[in-house]
Amino acid sequence: MAAKMCAANKVAAKKRQGCIYYLKNLQSGKGYVGQHATSEVERRWNGHITAAARGSRLAIHAAVRKYGVENFSAEVVWRGSTDQLNDKECFYIKKLGTFIDTGKGYNLTTGGGQFEMSQSSKRAIAKAVSMQWKDAKFRSATCDAISKANFVRYQDPEQRAKRVEVMRRLWQDPDYRAKMTQSLRGRKFSENGRAIMAQALERTRTRPGYGERLSAAQKLSYANDPARRDVNRTPKCRAAARERTLRQFASQEARDAVSQQNNRLWADQTYRVAQTAKIAAGKARKKTERLAAANGNNNSASWPST
């Protein structure tokens, strides 16, 4: 029984033996270091050949396609316990200089399961993402998905309250406020960027119930913060608001943009009905207030007795 257990342990130990292998381009001199959980480097090399034939975009596979399998050599540089494979892979990548940033190799990372990517990999990923976002269909679908996800998440009062509290704490920090103000001051957006923001704003404004939720939130904010309400009623604040409006509509381009946006909004039947009802309700409320004020004045008037 003991002999069988000893034999089983030896077999298990043998299975846990791995290797670090080195692939060398015989024409360019560049190399690649990898690890394999067994000592059979031929099996791993065949895996690289198969991946290259299937069109893998990894640097080592692109090189195999370009130079041909016959121009590569494969050798084992270390054998040992699989527990040491990650450390040994990092060691040999550094020792043999196969990290792609050195210009001598095809390893896109420093090895060992670490995700320290090369500068060329970062540039390639950034370029791919940039090209992807230039696709109008992809951009629109992604923005819609993010918008819907945020809309669903903020329907939860607890999540909404947490977000409001986080933003309130951030903006109470003078350093954060100054940093954000500085980053936005004088910032110029491209025509494409302005068009994307305008489309997003229009989708938000025309979303059912958006106006009512915004109005209720503003009323609640003023009700909970009397100081803010009183400050906005001061002559100085009103003058500043008028100045901002004048600057906003100073150019014909800005006036045309607002006019086009209003035309698009009013072309929507739902928006037009809602706004018409709101205007009618406002007029009726003002009329009621005027009548109440007039009746109050009449009741308070005193006439000389005859």
Secondary structure, DSSP 4 states (H G I P E B T S, - for coil): -HHHHHHHHHHHHHHTEEEEEEEEETTT--EEEEEESSS-HHHHHHHHHHHHHTT--SHHHHHHHHH-GGGEEEEEEEEEEGGGHHHHHHHHHHHHT-BGGGTSB-BSB-STT---B-HHHHHHHHHHHHHHHT-HHHHHHHHHHHHHHHHHHTTSHHHHHHHHHHHHHHHHSHHHHHHHHHHHTT----HHHHHHHHHHHHHHHTSTTHHHHHHHHHHHHHHH-HHHHHHHTSHHHHHHHHHHHHHHTSSHHHHHHHHHHHHHHHTSHHHHHHHHHHHHHHHHHHHHHHHHHHHHHHHH------
